[in-house]
């Protein structure tokens, strides 16, 4: 459970924003989405390789400029 202490004189909007930020950092929503659908390990590895190649290509393009 996430607990956000509200400081004296702090608006509810500000406290709610801090709560949302803290909730986002826990990764609950991201994990829930990944658990909704099974992905084979081979598919995950392939996606990681594609992403790594893309990032490498971007870095090389940046160096050449």
MODELLER restraints for C-alpha pairs under 7 A, 6 or more apart:
rsr = mdl.restraints
at = mdl.atoms
rsr.add(forms.Gaussian(group=physical.xy_distance, feature=features.Distance(at['CA:4:A'], at['CA:19:A']), mean=6.29, stdev=0.5))
rsr.add(forms.Gaussian(group=physical.xy_distance, feature=features.Distance(at['CA:6:A'], at['CA:15:A']), mean=6.20, stdev=0.5))
